[in-house]
Amino acid sequence: MNPSRVAAIVLRQIYLYRGSPVRLLPMIAWVTIDIVLWGFITRYLNTVTGARFNFVPAILGAVLLWDFLTRVMQGVTTAFFEDVWSRNFLNIFATPLKVSEYLSGLVITAIGTSLVGLLAMLVLASGLFGLSFVSYGLALIPFVLVLFLTGIALGVFGASIVLRLGPASEWLIWPIPSILSPFVGVFYPLSTLPRWMQAVSRLLAPSYVFEGMRAIVAGKGPAPGLLALSCGMAVGYIVLACLTFTLVYRHAIRTGLIARYSAESVG
């Protein structure tokens, strides 16, 4: 892997944001809306239930963590879609650039964009609603790591779908976090789900994250075994997603679809 080629992919994204600052707005606008909306909902729930339970870390914290995963995924897919919208694939892969270098550039871009969104969420959640993750200390790191790795895997997998089916299929990618959220128990314990949904939840690493976070909020310690399992699952997701993208890319090269990448479909 050539670091200079990876840096070139990242630099291209930097130039895009520098040339069009309005691209920075979605990184902050949507997370602001989510944090403010759910923050006032949790504040209202605290007033009607009294001091029996604090909904701020339970609900607003869950919103923040799930939004973080979503921003990581969208950081990868949006960087990829920039090449979709500009029909730039033929130019990129006519160079000696490797698939691993291209994906590494997308991942580094996602790290930068997701950190911007995470910082905005933390400032709003702590400044307006008093949510602080500092009290949880180092216990929070593995949870965030699992969500980050899962978001990367979802972004790469979504990019492979669009590369295979064409630009119009990007509308299949945006709803993925919303589709997964009922199964991972962002706002409720997995025990409330029917059995068939619980079976699906066991295959999703974020479900262990939110179960673990609820245990910590309730005063219990995290389960190291489940955390290790979820980390292993997230790493496996990335391996499978990268393998899928590589196979789709090779198919597109072998069949000539990469040269006939149209605005609607390459099916």
Secondary structure, 3 states (H helix, E strand, C coil): CCHHHHHHHHHHHHHHHHHCHHHHHHHHHHHHHHHHHHHHHHHHHHHHHCCCCCHHHHHHHHHHHHHHHHHHHHHHHHHHHHHHHCCCHHHHHCCCCCHHHHHHHHHHHHHHHHHHHHHHHHHHHHHHHCCCCHHHHHHHHHHHHHHHHHHHHHHHHHHHHHHHHCHHHHHHCCCHHHHHHHHHCCCCCHHHCCHHHHHHHCCCHHHHHHHHHHHHHCCCCCCHHHHHHHHHHHHHHHHHHHHHHHHHHHHHHHHCHHHHCCCCCCC
